[in-house]
């Protein structure tokens, strides 16, 4: 009985109806590439409830689309691509109430990052999402062809 209840709770947290796994909530859908989600929607999910967002996005293949707001190097001297998040209208990476809303893309090579531009709209294929102080962080990403 506990396993059934636990599975039902996980499916609810993940936004899945349990019947076919395709109904994942507004703007999200599942296919062979992964969950499709916008950077704004993902950052809002992390702002509203980090635990629920980690259950929904963590450990999953993700197809994340958004507008590049910055390209920089992280602490490991690897490229980090920042996508515009929910409520981020001033390139500050924070919402009006001061909450961080960035979505960070990790895993691209220096050459791939060098070809990108601020303001460019792209879709990235990533594996898993977590939260850091600067907002949602995606790992093992590549640019969708």
Secondary structure, DSSP 8 states (H G I E B T S, - for coil): -HHHHHHHHHHHHHT--SSSS---STT-EEETTEEEEEHHHHHHHHHH-HHHHHHHHTTSEEEEEEEEEEEEE-TTSSEEEEE--TT--SSSSB-TTS-B-EEEEE---HHHHHT--TT-EEEEEEE-EEEETTEEEE-S-EE--
